[in-house]
Amino acid sequence: MFPRIFRRSTLSPICYAAIVLVTTFFAAISCAFLLSQAVRTAPNRSFVKNVNAVVIGAAYVFMLIMSLAFCLKRRIAVHRRLQRISKTFRTLGKNDVPESVFLYMQQEHTRACLIAYEARPKEGFQEGCGRPGTKYAGVRFRTSLLDSVRAIDKLAHLVIPRHPPLRPHARMLHHFRFLLPLLSKDEDGLTPLHYYDSAVQLARHATREPTEQEYVVGIRAAREIETILNECYLEMHEGSSTDLSTYAER
């Protein structure tokens, strides 16, 4: 639709300019021929004291002035008419336009709504991303898992100020080894850090994209680690404020 409108808006000035150029060319040719004929038929065969040449020139000058005046008048009339159009937004009602126009607008609006509804992704699936309609819609699993590493590392430095700096390819089990005493173990003897380490390693080095199930396992472990670190950080603040109040009372 938009390319068609663009072609029409471009074609209209080109056609108008072509018509003006062609008309000007033929008018100039006819003026030159008439002037040459007036010179040939004059007794002195010259423009001097040639009434016919003066009349022909005056007629073409008058035609040029009238043409420019007509074009200018038309342009001013269109500009004034466009200025009278309201710039404020107003919803068109059934009584604002002819009935045929209103029915056409209603039909086109309904058709556009149906096309937009049918074009929405329903059963589409892209590897490594959440499916539409689920709570993970629009989430890139690999990016989300790798971004969670920095968030956990920041919390770890708040709880353990001398925690080692994060290295690009460090295993999570090795980098967050000082957090293991804080984490609980499941029936298999594994902590959330073990599951998180496996998910991060998969996101870093696997040639395929992580599946939704693998992402859920990894991000759930990351949330558990973040929750434990936040609780430890709050307990540290509560303990420090209690010590300060006790010292103040003494």
N, C-alpha and C positions, 0 to 999 in steps of 0.2 A: 504493500500500500504506500509506504513512505517513498520508495524509489520512484513509483509512478507519479506521485505528487511533485517530487523533486524534478523529474523530467518535464512535467508540464510547466512548472515555474521557470525552468531554464529555457524551454522551447518558445514560450510566449515572447520574451524580450528579443530573442534572436529573429523570430518572424517579423516582429514589429520593426526592428532595425533594418532587415532586408527589404521590407516594403518601402520604408522611407528612402533608403539608398537607391532602389530601382526607380521610384517616382522622381526623386531629385535628378537622377541621371537622364531620364527621358525628358524631363522638363528643361534641363539645361541644353540637351541636344535640339529640342524643338525651338528653344529661344535662339540658339546659334543659327539654325537654318533659316528662321524667319528674319533675323537681322541681316544675314547674308543676302537673302532674297530682296529685302528692302534696299540694300546697298546696290544690288545689281539693277534694280528697276528705277533707281533714282537718276535724274538727268546728269548730276555731277559724279555719280558712282562713288559716293563718299558718305560718311556719317555727318559731315558738316551740313547744317541746314536741311537735315533729313527728318521730316516730320514723321514718316512711317516708323523709322527706327526709334524715335523718341516715344511714340505711342506704344510700340511693342515692348520697349524696355520698361515703361511705366506700368503696363499691364502685368508684366511678370513680377515686378517689384511689389505691386499691389497684391497679387496672388500670394507671394511669399509672406507678406505681412499678415494677410488674412489667415493663412495656414498656421503661422506661428501663434496668432491670437487665438485661433480655435483650439489648438493643442494646449495652450496655457490655460484657457478657460476650462477645458475638460479636466485637466489635472487639478486645478483649484477646486472644481466642483466635487471631484472624487475625494480629495483631501478633506473638504468640509464635511462631506457625508460620513467619512470614516471617523472624524472627530466627534460626531454626534452619537456614535455607538458607545453605550455605557461600558466603562472599564470594570465596574464592580461585578463580582460573581453573583449570578442569580440563576436558580434552577428553572429551566423551561417547563412550563406546564402545557396541558393539552390545548388551552385557549391561546397560547402565545404564537403558535405556528399553525399552518393549514393542517387539516386532518390527515391528508395523504402523507405529508412530511412527518407528522407525529407517529403515524403507524410505521413508516419506514425506519425512523430512529429507534422505535421500540423493538422492531424486528432485528435490526443490526445489533442493538445492545444485548438482546437475548442470545443471538448467535455468538457474539463475542464471549459472553459468560459461559456458554456451553463449551466453546473451544478451550477456554482457560481451564474449565473443570476437567475436561477430558485429557488435557495436556499435563495435568499434575501427575507426578510419579506415584504409582500405587504399589506395584510389585517389583520395582526396580531394585537392583542390588549392585553395589560397587565394592570390589574387594578392598578390605582395609578401612571401610567407613561404615557408620551405623545405618541401619535400614530406615527408610522413611516410615514415619508413624510410630517408631519406638522412642524410648527415652534417650537412646544414643544416636538419634538422627542428626546427621551433619558432623559427627565426631570422627576425626581421623585417629584411629587407634594407635598407630605408631607414634605420631606427634604427641598425643596426649600422654602416653606412657613416658616418653623421653622428657617431656616438660615437667612431669611430676618429680623427677630426680632432683632438680634444683630446688623445688619447694621443700622437699624433705631434708635436703642438705642445709637449707637455711634454718629450718626448725632445729636440726641437730646441732648447729653452731650456737643457737640460743640456749639449749640445754647443756651442751658441753662446749664451752668457749674454745678449748684447745683441740677441738675435733680437727682431723687432718683436712686439708683443702681437697676439693673434688678434682679428680683427674678425668680426662675425656673417656678413657677406655677401662676404667677401674671397675671390677666386679662389685656389685652392691653388697654381697656378703663380706667382702674384704673392706670396702670403704666404710660401711656402717657396722663394723664388727663390735664397736663399743656400745651399740644399742641392743645387742642380743640379750644381756641380762634384764632389760626392761620389757622384753617381748615374751608373751606366753606361747606355749607349745600346744600343738594339737595331739590327737591320738597317735599320729605317726611320728611324733617327736620333731615336727617341723614348725618353725615360726613363720609369721607373715613375711619376714625378710627373705626366707628361702623362696617362697612363691613369687615375691616381687623381683628377686634376682633372676629367676627363670624367665619371667615376662619381659624384663628389660633386655636380657641377653637375646631373646627372640626378636624383640623390636630392633635391636642394634644390628644383628648379624644375619638374620634370616633373609633369604632371597624373596620369599613370599610375604604377603601382608599378614599381620596377626588377625585371627578370627575373633568374632565377638565373644566367644566363650573364653579364649585366652586373655582378651582385654579385660573382661569382667573379673577374672581371677587376679590379674595383676593390679588393676585399679582398686579392687576391694582390699588387697593387701596394703597398697599405698595409703588408702584411707585409714586403715587400722593403725599403721605406723604413725601417721600424722596425728591421729586422735591421742595415742599414747604420749607422743612428744608434747602435744599441747597440754595434756593433763600434768605432765611432769613440770612443764614451764610454769603453769599456774600454781602448783604446789610449791615450787621454788620461790615464787613471788610472795605467796602467803606466808611461807616460813620466814623470809627476809623481813617482811613488814611486822610479823609477830616479834622477831628479835629486836627490831628497832623500837617497838612500843615498850617492850620489857626494859630495854636499856634506858629509855626516856623516863620510865617510872622510877628507876633507881637514882 
